[in-house]
């Protein structure tokens, strides 16, 4: 598993892109 910081960074990025696509 990647470090927690990296996971959180990419998790927030994907959430941001999902919200962007859904709007």
PQR file of N, CA, C, O and H, with PARSE charges and radii, in Angstrom:
ATOM      1  N   UNK A   1       0.838  -1.203   0.000 -0.4000 1.5000
ATOM      2  CA  UNK A   1       0.000   0.000   0.000 -0.0000 2.0000
ATOM      3  C   UNK A   1       0.871   1.251   0.000  0.5500 1.7000
ATOM      4  O   UNK A   1       1.923   1.274   0.639 -0.5500 1.4000
ATOM      5  N   UNK A   2       0.446   2.278  -0.703 -0.4000 1.5000
ATOM      6  CA  UNK A   2       1.195   3.538  -0.724 -0.0000 2.0000
ATOM      7  C   UNK A   2       1.036   4.255   0.609  0.5500 1.7000
ATOM      8  O   UNK A   2       0.123   3.941   1.372 -0.5500 1.4000
ATOM      9  H   UNK A   2      -0.409   2.259  -1.222  0.4000 1.0000
ATOM     10  N   UNK A   3       1.909   5.212   0.900 -0.4000 1.5000
ATOM     11  CA  UNK A   3       1.782   6.000   2.135 -0.0000 2.0000
ATOM     12  C   UNK A   3       0.413   6.670   2.224  0.5500 1.7000
ATOM     13  O   UNK A   3      -0.209   6.978   1.207 -0.5500 1.4000
ATOM     14  H   UNK A   3       2.651   5.467   0.280  0.4000 1.0000
ATOM     15  N   UNK A   4      -0.039   6.888   3.441 -0.4000 1.5000
ATOM     16  CA  UNK A   4      -1.373   7.456   3.648 -0.0000 2.0000
ATOM     17  C   UNK A   4      -1.510   8.830   3.002  0.5500 1.7000
ATOM     18  O   UNK A   4      -2.563   9.160   2.455 -0.5500 1.4000
ATOM     19  H   UNK A   4       0.467   6.638   4.267  0.4000 1.0000
ATOM     20  N   UNK A   5      -0.443   9.633   3.065 -0.4000 1.5000
ATOM     21  CA  UNK A   5      -0.490  10.970   2.464 -0.0000 2.0000
ATOM     22  C   UNK A   5      -0.735  10.906   0.964  0.5500 1.7000
ATOM     23  O   UNK A   5      -1.518  11.683   0.418 -0.5500 1.4000
ATOM     24  H   UNK A   5       0.411   9.365   3.510  0.4000 1.0000
ATOM     25  N   UNK A   6      -0.049   9.961   0.296 -0.4000 1.5000
ATOM     26  CA  UNK A   6      -0.225   9.813  -1.151 -0.0000 2.0000
ATOM     27  C   UNK A   6      -1.646   9.351  -1.453  0.5500 1.7000
ATOM     28  O   UNK A   6      -2.280   9.844  -2.386 -0.5500 1.4000
ATOM     29  H   UNK A   6       0.587   9.330   0.740  0.4000 1.0000
ATOM     30  N   UNK A   7      -2.144   8.397  -0.656 -0.4000 1.5000
ATOM     31  CA  UNK A   7      -3.507   7.892  -0.855 -0.0000 2.0000
ATOM     32  C   UNK A   7      -4.527   9.013  -0.701  0.5500 1.7000
ATOM     33  O   UNK A   7      -5.444   9.144  -1.512 -0.5500 1.4000
ATOM     34  H   UNK A   7      -1.629   7.996   0.102  0.4000 1.0000
ATOM     35  N   UNK A   8      -4.361   9.828   0.356 -0.4000 1.5000
ATOM     36  CA  UNK A   8      -5.295  10.927   0.592 -0.0000 2.0000
ATOM     37  C   UNK A   8      -5.226  11.953  -0.529  0.5500 1.7000
ATOM     38  O   UNK A   8      -6.247  12.496  -0.950 -0.5500 1.4000
ATOM     39  H   UNK A   8      -3.616   9.721   1.015  0.4000 1.0000
ATOM     40  N   UNK A   9      -4.002  12.215  -1.012 -0.4000 1.5000
ATOM     41  CA  UNK A   9      -3.828  13.205  -2.073 -0.0000 2.0000
ATOM     42  C   UNK A   9      -4.590  12.781  -3.326  0.5500 1.7000
ATOM     43  O   UNK A   9      -5.353  13.565  -3.892 -0.5500 1.4000
ATOM     44  H   UNK A   9      -3.173  11.773  -0.670  0.4000 1.0000
ATOM     45  N   UNK A  10      -4.377  11.529  -3.756 -0.4000 1.5000
ATOM     46  CA  UNK A  10      -5.044  11.067  -4.973 -0.0000 2.0000
ATOM     47  C   UNK A  10      -6.527  10.822  -4.738  0.5500 1.7000
ATOM     48  O   UNK A  10      -7.327  10.958  -5.664 -0.5500 1.4000
ATOM     49  H   UNK A  10      -3.758  10.893  -3.296  0.4000 1.0000
ATOM     50  N   UNK A  11      -6.906  10.464  -3.519 -0.4000 1.5000
ATOM     51  CA  UNK A  11      -8.320  10.282  -3.195 -0.0000 2.0000
ATOM     52  C   UNK A  11      -9.069  11.600  -3.321  0.5500 1.7000
ATOM     53  O   UNK A  11     -10.160  11.647  -3.889 -0.5500 1.4000
ATOM     54  H   UNK A  11      -6.256  10.353  -2.767  0.4000 1.0000
ATOM     55  N   UNK A  12      -8.479  12.678  -2.788 -0.4000 1.5000
ATOM     56  CA  UNK A  12      -9.109  13.988  -2.886 -0.0000 2.0000
ATOM     57  C   UNK A  12      -9.148  14.458  -4.333  0.5500 1.7000
ATOM     58  O   UNK A  12     -10.120  15.079  -4.765 -0.5500 1.4000
ATOM     59  H   UNK A  12      -7.593  12.640  -2.327  0.4000 1.0000
ATOM     60  N   UNK A  13      -8.078  14.159  -5.087 -0.4000 1.5000
ATOM     61  CA  UNK A  13      -8.040  14.558  -6.494 -0.0000 2.0000
ATOM     62  C   UNK A  13      -9.158  13.874  -7.274  0.5500 1.7000
ATOM     63  O   UNK A  13      -9.846  14.524  -8.062 -0.5500 1.4000
ATOM     64  H   UNK A  13      -7.289  13.655  -4.737  0.4000 1.0000
ATOM     65  N   UNK A  14      -9.347  12.572  -7.067 -0.4000 1.5000
ATOM     66  CA  UNK A  14     -10.389  11.855  -7.804 -0.0000 2.0000
ATOM     67  C   UNK A  14     -11.769  12.341  -7.376  0.5500 1.7000
ATOM     68  O   UNK A  14     -12.665  12.456  -8.212 -0.5500 1.4000
ATOM     69  H   UNK A  14      -8.788  12.044  -6.427  0.4000 1.0000
ATOM     70  N   UNK A  15     -11.954  12.627  -6.092 -0.4000 1.5000
ATOM     71  CA  UNK A  15     -13.240  13.159  -5.645 -0.0000 2.0000
ATOM     72  C   UNK A  15     -13.523  14.492  -6.311  0.5500 1.7000
ATOM     73  O   UNK A  15     -14.653  14.762  -6.718 -0.5500 1.4000
ATOM     74  H   UNK A  15     -11.226  12.534  -5.413  0.4000 1.0000
ATOM     75  N   UNK A  16     -12.484  15.336  -6.423 -0.4000 1.5000
ATOM     76  CA  UNK A  16     -12.633  16.638  -7.071 -0.0000 2.0000
ATOM     77  C   UNK A  16     -13.052  16.473  -8.524  0.5500 1.7000
ATOM     78  O   UNK A  16     -13.953  17.165  -8.996 -0.5500 1.4000
ATOM     79  H   UNK A  16     -11.567  15.116  -6.092  0.4000 1.0000
ATOM     80  N   UNK A  17     -12.390  15.543  -9.242 -0.4000 1.5000
ATOM     81  CA  UNK A  17     -12.715  15.336 -10.650 -0.0000 2.0000
ATOM     82  C   UNK A  17     -14.106  14.749 -10.823  0.5500 1.7000
ATOM     83  O   UNK A  17     -14.814  15.105 -11.765 -0.5500 1.4000
ATOM     84  H   UNK A  17     -11.658  14.980  -8.858  0.4000 1.0000
ATOM     85  N   UNK A  18     -14.514  13.844  -9.918 -0.4000 1.5000
ATOM     86  CA  UNK A  18     -15.859  13.260  -9.993 -0.0000 2.0000
ATOM     87  C   UNK A  18     -16.905  14.359  -9.815  0.5500 1.7000
ATOM     88  O   UNK A  18     -17.883  14.420 -10.561 -0.5500 1.4000
ATOM     89  H   UNK A  18     -13.939  13.555  -9.153  0.4000 1.0000
ATOM     90  N   UNK A  19     -16.694  15.225  -8.824 -0.4000 1.5000
ATOM     91  CA  UNK A  19     -17.634  16.333  -8.602 -0.0000 2.0000
ATOM     92  C   UNK A  19     -17.670  17.248  -9.821  0.5500 1.7000
ATOM     93  O   UNK A  19     -18.731  17.734 -10.213 -0.5500 1.4000
ATOM     94  H   UNK A  19     -15.900  15.176  -8.219  0.4000 1.0000
ATOM     95  N   UNK A  20     -16.497  17.477 -10.416 -0.4000 1.5000
ATOM     96  CA  UNK A  20     -16.415  18.360 -11.575 -0.0000 2.0000
ATOM     97  C   UNK A  20     -17.197  17.770 -12.747  0.5500 1.7000
ATOM     98  O   UNK A  20     -17.895  18.495 -13.457 -0.5500 1.4000
ATOM     99  H   UNK A  20     -15.635  17.082 -10.097  0.4000 1.0000
ATOM    100  N   UNK A  21     -17.084  16.469 -12.949 -0.4000 1.5000
ATOM    101  CA  UNK A  21     -17.775  15.814 -14.071 -0.0000 2.0000
ATOM    102  C   UNK A  21     -19.281  15.763 -13.833  0.5500 1.7000
ATOM    103  O   UNK A  21     -20.060  15.886 -14.778 -0.5500 1.4000
ATOM    104  H   UNK A  21     -16.517  15.880 -12.372  0.4000 1.0000
ATOM    105  N   UNK A  22     -19.698  15.582 -12.582 -0.4000 1.5000
ATOM    106  CA  UNK A  22     -21.120  15.428 -12.274 -0.0000 2.0000
ATOM    107  C   UNK A  22     -21.880  16.741 -12.358  0.5500 1.7000
ATOM    108  O   UNK A  22     -23.096  16.732 -12.550 -0.5500 1.4000
ATOM    109  H   UNK A  22     -19.065  15.482 -11.814  0.4000 1.0000
ATOM    110  N   UNK A  23     -21.190  17.875 -12.218 -0.4000 1.5000
ATOM    111  CA  UNK A  23     -21.903  19.152 -12.230 -0.0000 2.0000
ATOM    112  C   UNK A  23     -22.205  19.613 -13.642  0.5500 1.7000
ATOM    113  O   UNK A  23     -22.802  20.673 -13.832 -0.5500 1.4000
ATOM    114  H   UNK A  23     -20.202  17.881 -12.062  0.4000 1.0000
TER
END
